[in-house]
């Protein structure tokens, strides 16, 4: 904004006096009519050329010219240049330019004020200071614009007032923006903390998954090594049996072959000796030495005996070796191997499925329990109770057809399965030891009941992690997750809870105890 100076005030005061009433700008080539009113030559000429406001011409003339201000009628057009006014206009124009220049007013580029030589803060059309703000047009205008037909019906306010109001709105919006930024920063910090917690939780869960799966893999790997080692040991044993049988047969054949070879050699030598005795000195030797004959007779007897025995052995033939016929145990190594390993997995599964029974002392009279206390069926009429009334009557459900298990869990992890029947109106879960059982029971954690039900699912598995505050429900057919209570505060012992379907014609609710 320009600083208020005597030159500026003089220029503003004279501006109204040297402004054309038609174009509302400083006179350009001002002319004076006979009525002493002044106009720009081009403005008044254009006004009359376009028709202006014709009046009745005196003395029967066809046309008259009217003053736009006083409506005086002139019989003819006589335009006289007002040189004095022209000089004043030039002085005012120069004075305004000088005063704007000393105030260092620089009109914005591309604005109408710049195009017409008006500085910033002044109306480009009228050269007046912008003192009014048109709220309808959202623009600053001068006083002349404010009373013009373009803005006279608009909502306006002094520009300083509008500026102050805008500042207040801006400050309010800025304050709200800072509050929003603080909220966003708070939410962002919270999200970052939650994301960190999620990552930590995911890492912990991943470690748990890997640990449990690795435990199963280690068990299966150990079972594989044991079976393969046992198979190789059986194979080596059977190979040794067959090798020993073949070795015995080979030794027997070798001994028999040695006997045959020895006997054949003796037979050949005896033949040569007999032939020599028949031709040569045998008779002489017999005569000379009777003792020697007796000795030869004895040797021949032994030889004949050996020959007879070997002949009998050869007739009998070589005894065939006793080849082992035992085979590998296919029933052990080729069968329902995976099922066998699955059965053995029970030794390492944690938690293994629980074995439990229903507690008749807690059963409602509107329930019929099986003899083995593993199933319960709804009964419209009260049944004779299997046990006498307990000393503490509060331990029995008197109206709601509910029952608890006899097993009590105060720590650890547990899993059990329940066949809930073919109708969805059932509830199962756990109940605190001190949970109320009189009247109509409302199954909520606030009342000590963590339950799930009313689902189209026939076989349900329940997993309890007491220290971890988790109770999860699964479809035991395919282990599909159904529902989970997390971060539960278990502060006392819990009992498995059962509420069978009220459809008495349907299947009873049954605890699926594992087969031993």
BELNORZI-V657333 format. One record per residue. N is the residue number from 1. RES is the residue in one small letter. SS is DSSP state (helix for helix, strand for strand, loop for the rest). Layout:
n->(N	N)
res->(RES	RES)
ss->(SS	SS)
//
This chain:
n->(1	2	3	4	5	6	7	8	9	10	11	12	13	14	15	16	17	18	19	20	21	22	23	24	25	26	27	28	29	30	31	32	33	34	35	36	37	38	39	40	41	42	43	44	45	46	47	48	49	50	51	52	53	54	55	56	57	58	59	60	61	62	63	64	65	66	67	68	69	70	71	72	73	74	75	76	77	78	79	80	81	82	83	84	85	86	87	88	89	90	91	92	93	94	95	96	97	98	99	100	101	102	103	104	105	106	107	108	109	110	111	112	113	114	115	116	117	118	119	120	121	122	123	124	125	126	127	128	129	130	131	132	133	134	135	136	137	138	139	140	141	142	143	144	145	146	147	148	149	150	151	152	153	154	155	156	157	158	159	160	161	162	163	164	165	166	167	168	169	170	171	172	173	174	175	176	177	178	179	180	181	182	183	184	185	186	187	188	189	190	191	192	193	194	195	196	197	198	199	200	201	202	203	204	205	206	207	208	209	210	211	212	213	214	215	216	217	218	219	220	221	222	223	224	225	226	227	228	229	230	231	232	233	234	235	236	237	238	239	240	241	242	243	244	245	246	247	248	249	250	251	252	253	254	255	256	257	258	259	260	261	262	263	264	265	266	267	268	269	270	271	272	273	274	275	276	277	278	279	280	281	282	283	284	285	286	287	288	289	290	291	292	293	294	295	296	297	298	299	300	301	302	303	304	305	306	307	308	309	310	311	312	313	314	315	316	317	318	319	320	321	322	323	324	325	326	327	328	329	330	331	332	333	334	335	336	337	338	339	340	341	342	343	344	345	346	347	348	349	350	351	352	353	354	355	356	357	358	359	360	361	362	363	364	365	366	367	368	369	370	371	372	373	374	375	376	377	378	379	380	381	382	383	384	385	386	387	388	389	390	391	392	393	394	395	396	397	398	399	400	401	402	403	404	405	406	407	408	409	410	411	412	413	414	415	416	417	418	419	420	421	422	423	424	425	426	427	428	429	430	431	432	433	434	435	436	437	438	439	440	441	442	443	444	445	446	447	448	449	450	451	452	453	454	455	456	457	458	459	460	461	462	463	464	465	466	467	468	469	470	471	472	473	474	475	476	477	478	479	480	481	482	483	484	485	486	487	488	489	490	491	492	493	494	495	496	497	498	499	500	501	502	503	504	505	506	507	508	509	510	511	512	513	514	515	516)
res->(x	x	x	x	x	x	x	x	x	x	x	x	x	x	x	x	x	x	x	x	x	x	x	x	x	x	x	x	x	x	x	x	x	x	x	x	x	x	x	x	x	x	x	x	x	x	x	x	x	x	x	x	x	x	x	x	x	x	x	x	x	x	x	x	x	x	x	x	x	x	x	x	x	x	x	x	x	x	x	x	x	x	x	x	x	x	x	x	x	x	x	x	x	x	x	x	x	x	x	x	x	x	x	x	x	x	x	x	x	x	x	x	x	x	x	x	x	x	x	x	x	x	x	x	x	x	x	x	x	x	x	x	x	x	x	x	x	x	x	x	x	x	x	x	x	x	x	x	x	x	x	x	x	x	x	x	x	x	x	x	x	x	x	x	x	x	x	x	x	x	x	x	x	x	x	x	x	x	x	x	x	x	x	x	x	x	x	x	x	x	x	x	x	x	x	x	x	x	x	x	x	x	x	x	x	x	x	x	x	x	x	x	x	x	x	x	x	x	x	x	x	x	x	x	x	x	x	x	x	x	x	x	x	x	x	x	x	x	x	x	x	x	x	x	x	x	x	x	x	x	x	x	x	x	x	x	x	x	x	x	x	x	x	x	x	x	x	x	x	x	x	x	x	x	x	x	x	x	x	x	x	x	x	x	x	x	x	x	x	x	x	x	x	x	x	x	x	x	x	x	x	x	x	x	x	x	x	x	x	x	x	x	x	x	x	x	x	x	x	x	x	x	x	x	x	x	x	x	x	x	x	x	x	x	x	x	x	x	x	x	x	x	x	x	x	x	x	x	x	x	x	x	x	x	x	x	x	x	x	x	x	x	x	x	x	x	x	x	x	x	x	x	x	x	x	x	x	x	x	x	x	x	x	x	x	x	x	x	x	x	x	x	x	x	x	x	x	x	x	x	x	x	x	x	x	x	x	x	x	x	x	x	x	x	x	x	x	x	x	x	x	x	x	x	x	x	x	x	x	x	x	x	x	x	x	x	x	x	x	x	x	x	x	x	x	x	x	x	x	x	x	x	x	x	x	x	x	x	x	x	x	x	x	x	x	x	x	x	x	x	x	x	x	x	x	x	x	x	x	x	x	x	x	x	x	x	x	x	x	x	x	x	x	x	x	x	x	x	x	x	x	x	x	x	x	x	x	x	x	x	x	x	x	x	x	x)
ss->(loop	loop	loop	loop	loop	helix	helix	helix	helix	helix	helix	helix	helix	helix	helix	loop	loop	loop	strand	loop	loop	loop	loop	loop	loop	strand	loop	loop	loop	strand	strand	strand	loop	loop	loop	loop	loop	strand	strand	strand	helix	helix	helix	helix	helix	helix	helix	helix	helix	loop	loop	loop	loop	loop	loop	loop	loop	helix	helix	helix	loop	loop	loop	loop	strand	strand	loop	loop	loop	loop	loop	loop	strand	strand	loop	loop	loop	loop	loop	strand	strand	loop	helix	helix	helix	helix	helix	helix	helix	helix	helix	helix	helix	helix	helix	helix	helix	helix	helix	helix	helix	helix	loop	loop	loop	loop	loop	loop	loop	loop	loop	helix	helix	helix	helix	loop	loop	loop	loop	loop	loop	strand	loop	loop	loop	loop	loop	loop	strand	strand	strand	strand	strand	strand	loop	loop	loop	loop	strand	strand	strand	strand	helix	helix	helix	helix	helix	loop	loop	loop	loop	loop	loop	loop	loop	strand	strand	strand	helix	helix	helix	helix	helix	helix	helix	helix	helix	helix	helix	helix	helix	helix	helix	helix	helix	helix	helix	helix	helix	helix	helix	helix	helix	helix	helix	helix	helix	helix	helix	helix	helix	helix	helix	helix	helix	helix	helix	helix	helix	helix	helix	helix	helix	helix	helix	helix	helix	helix	helix	helix	helix	helix	helix	helix	helix	helix	helix	helix	helix	helix	helix	helix	helix	helix	helix	helix	helix	helix	helix	helix	helix	helix	helix	helix	helix	helix	helix	helix	helix	helix	helix	helix	helix	helix	helix	helix	helix	helix	helix	helix	helix	helix	helix	helix	helix	helix	helix	helix	helix	helix	helix	helix	helix	helix	helix	helix	helix	helix	helix	helix	helix	helix	helix	helix	helix	helix	helix	helix	helix	loop	loop	helix	helix	helix	helix	helix	helix	helix	loop	helix	helix	helix	helix	helix	helix	helix	helix	helix	helix	helix	helix	helix	helix	helix	helix	helix	helix	helix	helix	helix	helix	helix	helix	helix	helix	helix	loop	loop	loop	loop	loop	loop	loop	loop	loop	loop	loop	loop	loop	helix	helix	helix	helix	loop	loop	loop	helix	helix	helix	helix	helix	helix	helix	helix	helix	helix	helix	loop	loop	loop	loop	loop	strand	loop	loop	loop	loop	strand	loop	loop	loop	loop	loop	loop	loop	loop	strand	strand	strand	loop	loop	loop	loop	loop	strand	strand	strand	strand	loop	loop	loop	loop	loop	loop	loop	loop	loop	loop	loop	loop	loop	loop	helix	helix	helix	loop	loop	loop	loop	loop	loop	loop	strand	strand	strand	strand	strand	strand	strand	loop	loop	loop	strand	strand	strand	strand	strand	strand	strand	loop	loop	loop	loop	loop	loop	loop	strand	strand	strand	strand	strand	strand	loop	loop	loop	loop	loop	loop	loop	loop	loop	loop	loop	loop	helix	helix	helix	loop	strand	strand	strand	strand	strand	loop	loop	loop	loop	loop	strand	strand	strand	strand	strand	strand	strand	loop	loop	loop	loop	strand	strand	strand	strand	strand	strand	loop	loop	loop	loop	strand	strand	strand	strand	strand	strand	loop	loop	loop	loop	loop	loop	loop	loop	strand	strand	strand	strand	strand	strand	loop	loop	loop	loop	loop	loop	loop	loop	loop	strand	strand	strand	loop	loop	loop	loop	loop)
//
